[in-house]
Amino acid sequence: MPRKNRILSIGDTAPLFTLPAHQQRDVSLASHREKEHVVLTFFRGTW
């Protein structure tokens, strides 16, 4: 059963994800989370 989306609060652990980067390679949260601090910022709207 799919898990419902929920809003994260400050200090919550983000779910793992992978996104395309500008250098034509994928970047995953898992590859950075154990090595360094990660700050996630979301922008609403279009570019």
mmCIF entry with sequence, helices, sheets and N, C-alpha, C, O atoms, coordinates in Angstrom:
data_MODEL
# 
_entry.id   MODEL 
# 
_entity.id                         1 
_entity.type                       polymer 
_entity.pdbx_number_of_molecules   1 
# 
_entity_poly.entity_id                      1 
_entity_poly.type                           'polypeptide(L)' 
_entity_poly.nstd_linkage                   no 
_entity_poly.nstd_monomer                   no 
_entity_poly.pdbx_seq_one_letter_code       MPRKNRILSIGDTAPLFTLPAHQQRDVSLASHREKEHVVLTFFRGTW 
_entity_poly.pdbx_seq_one_letter_code_can   MPRKNRILSIGDTAPLFTLPAHQQRDVSLASHREKEHVVLTFFRGTW 
_entity_poly.pdbx_strand_id                 A 
# 
loop_
_entity_poly_seq.entity_id 
_entity_poly_seq.num 
_entity_poly_seq.mon_id 
_entity_poly_seq.hetero 
1 1  MET n 
1 2  PRO n 
1 3  ARG n 
1 4  LYS n 
1 5  ASN n 
1 6  ARG n 
1 7  ILE n 
1 8  LEU n 
1 9  SER n 
1 10 ILE n 
1 11 GLY n 
1 12 ASP n 
1 13 THR n 
1 14 ALA n 
1 15 PRO n 
1 16 LEU n 
1 17 PHE n 
1 18 THR n 
1 19 LEU n 
1 20 PRO n 
1 21 ALA n 
1 22 HIS n 
1 23 GLN n 
1 24 GLN n 
1 25 ARG n 
1 26 ASP n 
1 27 VAL n 
1 28 SER n 
1 29 LEU n 
1 30 ALA n 
1 31 SER n 
1 32 HIS n 
1 33 ARG n 
1 34 GLU n 
1 35 LYS n 
1 36 GLU n 
1 37 HIS n 
1 38 VAL n 
1 39 VAL n 
1 40 LEU n 
1 41 THR n 
1 42 PHE n 
1 43 PHE n 
1 44 ARG n 
1 45 GLY n 
1 46 THR n 
1 47 TRP n 
# 
_struct_asym.id          A 
_struct_asym.entity_id   1 
# 
_struct_conf.conf_type_id            HELX_P 
_struct_conf.id                      HELX_P1 
_struct_conf.pdbx_PDB_helix_id       AA1 
_struct_conf.beg_label_comp_id       ALA 
_struct_conf.beg_label_asym_id       A 
_struct_conf.beg_label_seq_id        30 
_struct_conf.pdbx_beg_PDB_ins_code   ? 
_struct_conf.end_label_comp_id       ARG 
_struct_conf.end_label_asym_id       A 
_struct_conf.end_label_seq_id        33 
_struct_conf.pdbx_end_PDB_ins_code   ? 
_struct_conf.beg_auth_comp_id        ALA 
_struct_conf.beg_auth_asym_id        A 
_struct_conf.beg_auth_seq_id         30 
_struct_conf.end_auth_comp_id        ARG 
_struct_conf.end_auth_asym_id        A 
_struct_conf.end_auth_seq_id         33 
_struct_conf.pdbx_PDB_helix_class    1 
_struct_conf.details                 ? 
_struct_conf.pdbx_PDB_helix_length   4 
# 
_struct_conf_type.id          HELX_P 
_struct_conf_type.criteria    ? 
_struct_conf_type.reference   ? 
# 
_struct_sheet.id               AA1 
_struct_sheet.type             ? 
_struct_sheet.number_strands   2 
_struct_sheet.details          ? 
# 
_struct_sheet_order.sheet_id     AA1 
_struct_sheet_order.range_id_1   1 
_struct_sheet_order.range_id_2   2 
_struct_sheet_order.offset       ? 
_struct_sheet_order.sense        anti-parallel 
# 
loop_
_struct_sheet_range.sheet_id 
_struct_sheet_range.id 
_struct_sheet_range.beg_label_comp_id 
_struct_sheet_range.beg_label_asym_id 
_struct_sheet_range.beg_label_seq_id 
_struct_sheet_range.pdbx_beg_PDB_ins_code 
_struct_sheet_range.end_label_comp_id 
_struct_sheet_range.end_label_asym_id 
_struct_sheet_range.end_label_seq_id 
_struct_sheet_range.pdbx_end_PDB_ins_code 
_struct_sheet_range.beg_auth_comp_id 
_struct_sheet_range.beg_auth_asym_id 
_struct_sheet_range.beg_auth_seq_id 
_struct_sheet_range.end_auth_comp_id 
_struct_sheet_range.end_auth_asym_id 
_struct_sheet_range.end_auth_seq_id 
AA1 1 THR A 18 ? PRO A 20 ? THR A 18 PRO A 20 
AA1 2 ASP A 26 ? SER A 28 ? ASP A 26 SER A 28 
# 
loop_
_atom_site.group_PDB 
_atom_site.id 
_atom_site.type_symbol 
_atom_site.label_atom_id 
_atom_site.label_alt_id 
_atom_site.label_comp_id 
_atom_site.label_asym_id 
_atom_site.label_entity_id 
_atom_site.label_seq_id 
_atom_site.pdbx_PDB_ins_code 
_atom_site.Cartn_x 
_atom_site.Cartn_y 
_atom_site.Cartn_z 
_atom_site.occupancy 
_atom_site.B_iso_or_equiv 
_atom_site.pdbx_formal_charge 
_atom_site.auth_seq_id 
_atom_site.auth_comp_id 
_atom_site.auth_asym_id 
_atom_site.auth_atom_id 
_atom_site.pdbx_PDB_model_num 
ATOM 1   N N  . MET A 1 1  ? 0.848  -1.177 0.000   1.00 0.00 ? 1  MET A N  1 
ATOM 2   C CA . MET A 1 1  ? 0.000  0.000  0.000   1.00 0.00 ? 1  MET A CA 1 
ATOM 3   C C  . MET A 1 1  ? 0.896  1.244  0.000   1.00 0.00 ? 1  MET A C  1 
ATOM 4   O O  . MET A 1 1  ? 1.798  1.345  0.832   1.00 0.00 ? 1  MET A O  1 
ATOM 5   N N  . PRO A 1 2  ? 0.666  2.189  -0.915  1.00 0.00 ? 2  PRO A N  1 
ATOM 6   C CA . PRO A 1 2  ? 1.491  3.404  -0.952  1.00 0.00 ? 2  PRO A CA 1 
ATOM 7   C C  . PRO A 1 2  ? 1.349  4.222  0.327   1.00 0.00 ? 2  PRO A C  1 
ATOM 8   O O  . PRO A 1 2  ? 0.285  4.284  0.943   1.00 0.00 ? 2  PRO A O  1 
ATOM 9   N N  . ARG A 1 3  ? 2.437  4.830  0.691   1.00 0.00 ? 3  ARG A N  1 
ATOM 10  C CA . ARG A 1 3  ? 2.438  5.684  1.875   1.00 0.00 ? 3  ARG A CA 1 
ATOM 11  C C  . ARG A 1 3  ? 1.931  7.070  1.499   1.00 0.00 ? 3  ARG A C  1 
ATOM 12  O O  . ARG A 1 3  ? 2.322  7.619  0.469   1.00 0.00 ? 3  ARG A O  1 
ATOM 13  N N  . LYS A 1 4  ? 1.071  7.631  2.324   1.00 0.00 ? 4  LYS A N  1 
ATOM 14  C CA . LYS A 1 4  ? 0.536  8.961  2.033   1.00 0.00 ? 4  LYS A CA 1 
ATOM 15  C C  . LYS A 1 4  ? 1.629  10.008 2.185   1.00 0.00 ? 4  LYS A C  1 
ATOM 16  O O  . LYS A 1 4  ? 2.510  9.891  3.037   1.00 0.00 ? 4  LYS A O  1 
ATOM 17  N N  . ASN A 1 5  ? 1.554  11.022 1.351   1.00 0.00 ? 5  ASN A N  1 
ATOM 18  C CA . ASN A 1 5  ? 2.482  12.144 1.468   1.00 0.00 ? 5  ASN A CA 1 
ATOM 19  C C  . ASN A 1 5  ? 2.190  12.890 2.753   1.00 0.00 ? 5  ASN A C  1 
ATOM 20  O O  . ASN A 1 5  ? 1.035  13.024 3.159   1.00 0.00 ? 5  ASN A O  1 
ATOM 21  N N  . ARG A 1 6  ? 3.244  13.376 3.392   1.00 0.00 ? 6  ARG A N  1 
ATOM 22  C CA . ARG A 1 6  ? 3.041  14.177 4.587   1.00 0.00 ? 6  ARG A CA 1 
ATOM 23  C C  . ARG A 1 6  ? 4.004  15.345 4.540   1.00 0.00 ? 6  ARG A C  1 
ATOM 24  O O  . ARG A 1 6  ? 5.039  15.278 3.877   1.00 0.00 ? 6  ARG A O  1 
ATOM 25  N N  . ILE A 1 7  ? 3.673  16.393 5.226   1.00 0.00 ? 7  ILE A N  1 
ATOM 26  C CA . ILE A 1 7  ? 4.513  17.577 5.273   1.00 0.00 ? 7  ILE A CA 1 
ATOM 27  C C  . ILE A 1 7  ? 5.602  17.352 6.307   1.00 0.00 ? 7  ILE A C  1 
ATOM 28  O O  . ILE A 1 7  ? 5.327  16.924 7.428   1.00 0.00 ? 7  ILE A O  1 
ATOM 29  N N  . LEU A 1 8  ? 6.839  17.641 5.926   1.00 0.00 ? 8  LEU A N  1 
ATOM 30  C CA . LEU A 1 8  ? 7.960  17.524 6.846   1.00 0.00 ? 8  LEU A CA 1 
ATOM 31  C C  . LEU A 1 8  ? 8.077  18.792 7.679   1.00 0.00 ? 8  LEU A C  1 
ATOM 32  O O  . LEU A 1 8  ? 7.772  19.890 7.212   1.00 0.00 ? 8  LEU A O  1 
ATOM 33  N N  . SER A 1 9  ? 8.508  18.629 8.882   1.00 0.00 ? 9  SER A N  1 
ATOM 34  C CA . SER A 1 9  ? 8.779  19.763 9.769   1.00 0.00 ? 9  SER A CA 1 
ATOM 35  C C  . SER A 1 9  ? 10.284 19.921 9.914   1.00 0.00 ? 9  SER A C  1 
ATOM 36  O O  . SER A 1 9  ? 11.045 19.014 9.577   1.00 0.00 ? 9  SER A O  1 
ATOM 37  N N  . ILE A 1 10 ? 10.705 21.055 10.409  1.00 0.00 ? 10 ILE A N  1 
ATOM 38  C CA . ILE A 1 10 ? 12.124 21.300 10.645  1.00 0.00 ? 10 ILE A CA 1 
ATOM 39  C C  . ILE A 1 10 ? 12.666 20.217 11.563  1.00 0.00 ? 10 ILE A C  1 
ATOM 40  O O  . ILE A 1 10 ? 12.092 19.938 12.615  1.00 0.00 ? 10 ILE A O  1 
ATOM 41  N N  . GLY A 1 11 ? 13.764 19.615 11.162  1.00 0.00 ? 11 GLY A N  1 
ATOM 42  C CA . GLY A 1 11 ? 14.393 18.572 11.964  1.00 0.00 ? 11 GLY A CA 1 
ATOM 43  C C  . GLY A 1 11 ? 13.967 17.167 11.597  1.00 0.00 ? 11 GLY A C  1 
ATOM 44  O O  . GLY A 1 11 ? 14.582 16.207 12.060  1.00 0.00 ? 11 GLY A O  1 
ATOM 45  N N  . ASP A 1 12 ? 12.918 17.007 10.768  1.00 0.00 ? 12 ASP A N  1 
ATOM 46  C CA . ASP A 1 12 ? 12.498 15.685 10.325  1.00 0.00 ? 12 ASP A CA 1 
ATOM 47  C C  . ASP A 1 12 ? 13.522 15.098 9.366   1.00 0.00 ? 12 ASP A C  1 
ATOM 48  O O  . ASP A 1 12 ? 14.238 15.833 8.686   1.00 0.00 ? 12 ASP A O  1 
ATOM 49  N N  . THR A 1 13 ? 13.590 13.788 9.315   1.00 0.00 ? 13 THR A N  1 
ATOM 50  C CA . THR A 1 13 ? 14.448 13.107 8.349   1.00 0.00 ? 13 THR A CA 1 
ATOM 51  C C  . THR A 1 13 ? 13.709 13.023 7.021   1.00 0.00 ? 13 THR A C  1 
ATOM 52  O O  . THR A 1 13 ? 12.576 12.547 6.963   1.00 0.00 ? 13 THR A O  1 
ATOM 53  N N  . ALA A 1 14 ? 14.348 13.482 5.965   1.00 0.00 ? 14 ALA A N  1 
ATOM 54  C CA . ALA A 1 14 ? 13.733 13.463 4.638   1.00 0.00 ? 14 ALA A CA 1 
ATOM 55  C C  . ALA A 1 14 ? 13.740 12.044 4.082   1.00 0.00 ? 14 ALA A C  1 
ATOM 56  O O  . ALA A 1 14 ? 14.662 11.276 4.356   1.00 0.00 ? 14 ALA A O  1 
ATOM 57  N N  . PRO A 1 15 ? 12.724 11.692 3.307   1.00 0.00 ? 15 PRO A N  1 
ATOM 58  C CA . PRO A 1 15 ? 12.728 10.381 2.651   1.00 0.00 ? 15 PRO A CA 1 
ATOM 59  C C  . PRO A 1 15 ? 13.825 10.351 1.584   1.00 0.00 ? 15 PRO A C  1 
ATOM 60  O O  . PRO A 1 15 ? 14.174 11.384 1.013   1.00 0.00 ? 15 PRO A O  1 
ATOM 61  N N  . LEU A 1 16 ? 14.355 9.177  1.326   1.00 0.00 ? 16 LEU A N  1 
ATOM 62  C CA . LEU A 1 16 ? 15.398 9.052  0.308   1.00 0.00 ? 16 LEU A CA 1 
ATOM 63  C C  . LEU A 1 16 ? 14.815 9.329  -1.072  1.00 0.00 ? 16 LEU A C  1 
ATOM 64  O O  . LEU A 1 16 ? 13.686 8.937  -1.368  1.00 0.00 ? 16 LEU A O  1 
ATOM 65  N N  . PHE A 1 17 ? 15.591 10.009 -1.914  1.00 0.00 ? 17 PHE A N  1 
ATOM 66  C CA . PHE A 1 17 ? 15.159 10.315 -3.270  1.00 0.00 ? 17 PHE A CA 1 
ATOM 67  C C  . PHE A 1 17 ? 16.383 10.479 -4.163  1.00 0.00 ? 17 PHE A C  1 
ATOM 68  O O  . PHE A 1 17 ? 17.500 10.673 -3.684  1.00 0.00 ? 17 PHE A O  1 
ATOM 69  N N  . THR A 1 18 ? 16.152 10.397 -5.458  1.00 0.00 ? 18 THR A N  1 
ATOM 70  C CA . THR A 1 18 ? 17.185 10.619 -6.468  1.00 0.00 ? 18 THR A CA 1 
ATOM 71  C C  . THR A 1 18 ? 16.610 11.575 -7.499  1.00 0.00 ? 18 THR A C  1 
ATOM 72  O O  . THR A 1 18 ? 15.480 11.405 -7.958  1.00 0.00 ? 18 THR A O  1 
ATOM 73  N N  . LEU A 1 19 ? 17.403 12.589 -7.862  1.00 0.00 ? 19 LEU A N  1 
ATOM 74  C CA . LEU A 1 19 ? 16.967 13.591 -8.834  1.00 0.00 ? 19 LEU A CA 1 
ATOM 75  C C  . LEU A 1 19 ? 18.042 13.789 -9.891  1.00 0.00 ? 19 LEU A C  1 
ATOM 76  O O  . LEU A 1 19 ? 19.221 13.562 -9.621  1.00 0.00 ? 19 LEU A O  1 
ATOM 77  N N  . PRO A 1 20 ? 17.653 14.210 -11.097 1.00 0.00 ? 20 PRO A N  1 
ATOM 78  C CA . PRO A 1 20 ? 18.653 14.514 -12.116 1.00 0.00 ? 20 PRO A CA 1 
ATOM 79  C C  . PRO A 1 20 ? 19.388 15.810 -11.778 1.00 0.00 ? 20 PRO A C  1 
ATOM 80  O O  . PRO A 1 20 ? 18.775 16.777 -11.327 1.00 0.00 ? 20 PRO A O  1 
ATOM 81  N N  . ALA A 1 21 ? 20.683 15.826 -11.995 1.00 0.00 ? 21 ALA A N  1 
ATOM 82  C CA . ALA A 1 21 ? 21.491 17.018 -11.750 1.00 0.00 ? 21 ALA A CA 1 
ATOM 83  C C  . ALA A 1 21 ? 21.776 17.725 -13.074 1.00 0.00 ? 21 ALA A C  1 
ATOM 84  O O  . ALA A 1 21 ? 21.533 17.183 -14.152 1.00 0.00 ? 21 ALA A O  1 
ATOM 85  N N  . HIS A 1 22 ? 22.286 18.924 -12.966 1.00 0.00 ? 22 HIS A N  1 
ATOM 86  C CA . HIS A 1 22 ? 22.572 19.711 -14.173 1.00 0.00 ? 22 HIS A CA 1 
ATOM 87  C C  . HIS A 1 22 ? 23.739 19.146 -14.979 1.00 0.00 ? 22 HIS A C  1 
ATOM 88  O O  . HIS A 1 22 ? 23.927 19.541 -16.129 1.00 0.00 ? 22 HIS A O  1 
ATOM 89  N N  . GLN A 1 23 ? 24.518 18.245 -14.417 1.00 0.00 ? 23 GLN A N  1 
ATOM 90  C CA . GLN A 1 23 ? 25.667 17.663 -15.120 1.00 0.00 ? 23 GLN A CA 1 
ATOM 91  C C  . GLN A 1 23 ? 25.325 16.319 -15.759 1.00 0.00 ? 23 GLN A C  1 
ATOM 92  O O  . GLN A 1 23 ? 26.211 15.496 -15.989 1.00 0.00 ? 23 GLN A O  1 
ATOM 93  N N  . GLN A 1 24 ? 24.064 16.100 -16.040 1.00 0.00 ? 24 GLN A N  1 
ATOM 94  C CA . GLN A 1 24 ? 23.542 14.905 -16.698 1.00 0.00 ? 24 GLN A CA 1 
ATOM 95  C C  . GLN A 1 24 ? 23.888 13.624 -15.939 1.00 0.00 ? 24 GLN A C  1 
ATOM 96  O O  . GLN A 1 24 ? 24.242 12.608 -16.537 1.00 0.00 ? 24 GLN A O  1 
ATOM 97  N N  . ARG A 1 25 ? 23.781 13.691 -14.629 1.00 0.00 ? 25 ARG A N  1 
ATOM 98  C CA . ARG A 1 25 ? 23.936 12.496 -13.803 1.00 0.00 ? 25 ARG A CA 1 
ATOM 99  C C  . ARG A 1 25 ? 22.931 12.611 -12.672 1.00 0.00 ? 25 ARG A C  1 
ATOM 100 O O  . ARG A 1 25 ? 22.455 13.703 -12.362 1.00 0.00 ? 25 ARG A O  1 
ATOM 101 N N  . ASP A 1 26 ? 22.613 11.492 -12.063 1.00 0.00 ? 26 ASP A N  1 
ATOM 102 C CA . ASP A 1 26 ? 21.664 11.503 -10.957 1.00 0.00 ? 26 ASP A CA 1 
ATOM 103 C C  . ASP A 1 26 ? 22.381 11.761 -9.642  1.00 0.00 ? 26 ASP A C  1 
ATOM 104 O O  . ASP A 1 26 ? 23.523 11.343 -9.449  1.00 0.00 ? 26 ASP A O  1 
ATOM 105 N N  . VAL A 1 27 ? 21.703 12.448 -8.750  1.00 0.00 ? 27 VAL A N  1 
ATOM 106 C CA . VAL A 1 27 ? 22.222 12.718 -7.409  1.00 0.00 ? 27 VAL A CA 1 
ATOM 107 C C  . VAL A 1 27 ? 21.193 12.182 -6.418  1.00 0.00 ? 27 VAL A C  1 
ATOM 108 O O  . VAL A 1 27 ? 20.003 12.479 -6.523  1.00 0.00 ? 27 VAL A O  1 
ATOM 109 N N  . SER A 1 28 ? 21.661 11.392 -5.459  1.00 0.00 ? 28 SER A N  1 
ATOM 110 C CA . SER A 1 28 ? 20.738 10.838 -4.474  1.00 0.00 ? 28 SER A CA 1 
ATOM 111 C C  . SER A 1 28 ? 21.042 11.394 -3.092  1.00 0.00 ? 28 SER A C  1 
ATOM 112 O O  . SER A 1 28 ? 22.187 11.710 -2.767  1.00 0.00 ? 28 SER A O  1 
ATOM 113 N N  . LEU A 1 29 ? 20.004 11.506 -2.297  1.00 0.00 ? 29 LEU A N  1 
ATOM 114 C CA . LEU A 1 29 ? 20.179 11.961 -0.925  1.00 0.00 ? 29 LEU A CA 1 
ATOM 115 C C  . LEU A 1 29 ? 21.027 10.966 -0.147  1.00 0.00 ? 29 LEU A C  1 
ATOM 116 O O  . LEU A 1 29 ? 21.848 11.368 0.678   1.00 0.00 ? 29 LEU A O  1 
ATOM 117 N N  . ALA A 1 30 ? 20.844 9.690  -0.393  1.00 0.00 ? 30 ALA A N  1 
ATOM 118 C CA . ALA A 1 30 ? 21.579 8.655  0.332   1.00 0.00 ? 30 ALA A CA 1 
ATOM 119 C C  . ALA A 1 30 ? 23.099 8.792  0.147   1.00 0.00 ? 30 ALA A C  1 
ATOM 120 O O  . ALA A 1 30 ? 23.860 8.481  1.063   1.00 0.00 ? 30 ALA A O  1 
ATOM 121 N N  . SER A 1 31 ? 23.539 9.250  -1.017  1.00 0.00 ? 31 SER A N  1 
ATOM 122 C CA . SER A 1 31 ? 24.973 9.374  -1.266  1.00 0.00 ? 31 SER A CA 1 
ATOM 123 C C  . SER A 1 31 ? 25.610 10.522 -0.488  1.00 0.00 ? 31 SER A C  1 
ATOM 124 O O  . SER A 1 31 ? 26.834 10.565 -0.361  1.00 0.00 ? 31 SER A O  1 
ATOM 125 N N  . HIS A 1 32 ? 24.816 11.446 0.031   1.00 0.00 ? 32 HIS A N  1 
ATOM 126 C CA . HIS A 1 32 ? 25.348 12.587 0.766   1.00 0.00 ? 32 HIS A CA 1 
ATOM 127 C C  . HIS A 1 32 ? 25.008 12.563 2.252   1.00 0.00 ? 32 HIS A C  1 
ATOM 128 O O  . HIS A 1 32 ? 25.728 13.152 3.059   1.00 0.00 ? 32 HIS A O  1 
ATOM 129 N N  . ARG A 1 33 ? 23.931 11.895 2.619   1.00 0.00 ? 33 ARG A N  1 
ATOM 130 C CA . ARG A 1 33 ? 23.400 11.986 3.974   1.00 0.00 ? 33 ARG A CA 1 
ATOM 131 C C  . ARG A 1 33 ? 24.368 11.477 5.037   1.00 0.00 ? 33 ARG A C  1 
ATOM 132 O O  . ARG A 1 33 ? 24.404 12.041 6.131   1.00 0.00 ? 33 ARG A O  1 
ATOM 133 N N  . GLU A 1 34 ? 25.136 10.462 4.773   1.00 0.00 ? 34 GLU A N  1 
ATOM 134 C CA . GLU A 1 34 ? 26.050 9.916  5.774   1.00 0.00 ? 34 GLU A CA 1 
ATOM 135 C C  . GLU A 1 34 ? 27.392 10.654 5.814   1.00 0.00 ? 34 GLU A C  1 
ATOM 136 O O  . GLU A 1 34 ? 28.167 10.468 6.752   1.00 0.00 ? 34 GLU A O  1 
ATOM 137 N N  . LYS A 1 35 ? 27.672 11.479 4.818   1.00 0.00 ? 35 LYS A N  1 
ATOM 138 C CA . LYS A 1 35 ? 28.986 12.116 4.701   1.00 0.00 ? 35 LYS A CA 1 
ATOM 139 C C  . LYS A 1 35 ? 29.010 13.576 5.134   1.00 0.00 ? 35 LYS A C  1 
ATOM 140 O O  . LYS A 1 35 ? 30.041 14.067 5.594   1.00 0.00 ? 35 LYS A O  1 
ATOM 141 N N  . GLU A 1 36 ? 27.888 14.274 4.994   1.00 0.00 ? 36 GLU A N  1 
ATOM 142 C CA . GLU A 1 36 ? 27.879 15.716 5.227   1.00 0.00 ? 36 GLU A CA 1 
ATOM 143 C C  . GLU A 1 36 ? 26.466 16.179 5.564   1.00 0.00 ? 36 GLU A C  1 
ATOM 144 O O  . GLU A 1 36 ? 25.505 15.425 5.408   1.00 0.00 ? 36 GLU A O  1 
ATOM 145 N N  . HIS A 1 37 ? 26.346 17.400 6.017   1.00 0.00 ? 37 HIS A N  1 
ATOM 146 C CA . HIS A 1 37 ? 25.030 17.972 6.276   1.00 0.00 ? 37 HIS A CA 1 
ATOM 147 C C  . HIS A 1 37 ? 24.361 18.274 4.942   1.00 0.00 ? 37 HIS A C  1 
ATOM 148 O O  . HIS A 1 37 ? 25.017 18.673 3.980   1.00 0.00 ? 37 HIS A O  1 
ATOM 149 N N  . VAL A 1 38 ? 23.073 18.081 4.899   1.00 0.00 ? 38 VAL A N  1 
ATOM 150 C CA . VAL A 1 38 ? 22.294 18.337 3.687   1.00 0.00 ? 38 VAL A CA 1 
ATOM 151 C C  . VAL A 1 38 ? 21.171 19.303 4.034   1.00 0.00 ? 38 VAL A C  1 
ATOM 152 O O  . VAL A 1 38 ? 20.440 19.091 5.002   1.00 0.00 ? 38 VAL A O  1 
ATOM 153 N N  . VAL A 1 39 ? 21.036 20.358 3.249   1.00 0.00 ? 39 VAL A N  1 
ATOM 154 C CA . VAL A 1 39 ? 19.951 21.318 3.415   1.00 0.00 ? 39 VAL A CA 1 
ATOM 155 C C  . VAL A 1 39 ? 19.066 21.223 2.175   1.00 0.00 ? 39 VAL A C  1 
ATOM 156 O O  . VAL A 1 39 ? 19.538 21.381 1.050   1.00 0.00 ? 39 VAL A O  1 
ATOM 157 N N  . LEU A 1 40 ? 17.791 20.965 2.392   1.00 0.00 ? 40 LEU A N  1 
ATOM 158 C CA . LEU A 1 40 ? 16.841 20.875 1.286   1.00 0.00 ? 40 LEU A CA 1 
ATOM 159 C C  . LEU A 1 40 ? 16.019 22.146 1.229   1.00 0.00 ? 40 LEU A C  1 
ATOM 160 O O  . LEU A 1 40 ? 15.483 22.599 2.240   1.00 0.00 ? 40 LEU A O  1 
ATOM 161 N N  . THR A 1 41 ? 15.924 22.715 0.042   1.00 0.00 ? 41 THR A N  1 
ATOM 162 C CA . THR A 1 41 ? 15.125 23.924 -0.154  1.00 0.00 ? 41 THR A CA 1 
ATOM 163 C C  . THR A 1 41 ? 14.206 23.676 -1.341  1.00 0.00 ? 41 THR A C  1 
ATOM 164 O O  . THR A 1 41 ? 14.637 23.151 -2.367  1.00 0.00 ? 41 THR A O  1 
ATOM 165 N N  . PHE A 1 42 ? 12.957 24.050 -1.203  1.00 0.00 ? 42 PHE A N  1 
ATOM 166 C CA . PHE A 1 42 ? 11.988 23.863 -2.273  1.00 0.00 ? 42 PHE A CA 1 
ATOM 167 C C  . PHE A 1 42 ? 11.457 25.221 -2.704  1.00 0.00 ? 42 PHE A C  1 
ATOM 168 O O  . PHE A 1 42 ? 11.110 26.058 -1.871  1.00 0.00 ? 42 PHE A O  1 
ATOM 169 N N  . PHE A 1 43 ? 11.397 25.430 -4.019  1.00 0.00 ? 43 PHE A N  1 
ATOM 170 C CA . PHE A 1 43 ? 10.887 26.664 -4.586  1.00 0.00 ? 43 PHE A CA 1 
ATOM 171 C C  . PHE A 1 43 ? 9.627  26.355 -5.347  1.00 0.00 ? 43 PHE A C  1 
ATOM 172 O O  . PHE A 1 43 ? 9.628  25.492 -6.224  1.00 0.00 ? 43 PHE A O  1 
ATOM 173 N N  . ARG A 1 44 ? 8.559  27.039 -5.032  1.00 0.00 ? 44 ARG A N  1 
ATOM 174 C CA . ARG A 1 44 ? 7.318  26.898 -5.803  1.00 0.00 ? 44 ARG A CA 1 
ATOM 175 C C  . ARG A 1 44 ? 7.391  27.775 -7.035  1.00 0.00 ? 44 ARG A C  1 
ATOM 176 O O  . ARG A 1 44 ? 7.982  28.854 -7.015  1.00 0.00 ? 44 ARG A O  1 
ATOM 177 N N  . GLY A 1 45 ? 6.785  27.300 -8.101  1.00 0.00 ? 45 GLY A N  1 
ATOM 178 C CA . GLY A 1 45 ? 6.694  28.108 -9.291  1.00 0.00 ? 45 GLY A CA 1 
ATOM 179 C C  . GLY A 1 45 ? 7.427  27.498 -10.467 1.00 0.00 ? 45 GLY A C  1 
ATOM 180 O O  . GLY A 1 45 ? 7.870  26.350 -10.417 1.00 0.00 ? 45 GLY A O  1 
ATOM 181 N N  . THR A 1 46 ? 7.547  28.271 -11.513 1.00 0.00 ? 46 THR A N  1 
ATOM 182 C CA . THR A 1 46 ? 8.214  27.815 -12.728 1.00 0.00 ? 46 THR A CA 1 
ATOM 183 C C  . THR A 1 46 ? 9.446  28.652 -12.987 1.00 0.00 ? 46 THR A C  1 
ATOM 184 O O  . THR A 1 46 ? 9.569  29.773 -12.493 1.00 0.00 ? 46 THR A O  1 
ATOM 185 N N  . TRP A 1 47 ? 10.331 28.112 -13.746 1.00 0.00 ? 47 TRP A N  1 
ATOM 186 C CA . TRP A 1 47 ? 11.594 28.829 -14.076 1.00 0.00 ? 47 TRP A CA 1 
ATOM 187 C C  . TRP A 1 47 ? 11.459 29.524 -15.381 1.00 0.00 ? 47 TRP A C  1 
ATOM 188 O O  . TRP A 1 47 ? 12.400 30.177 -15.834 1.00 0.00 ? 47 TRP A O  1 
# 
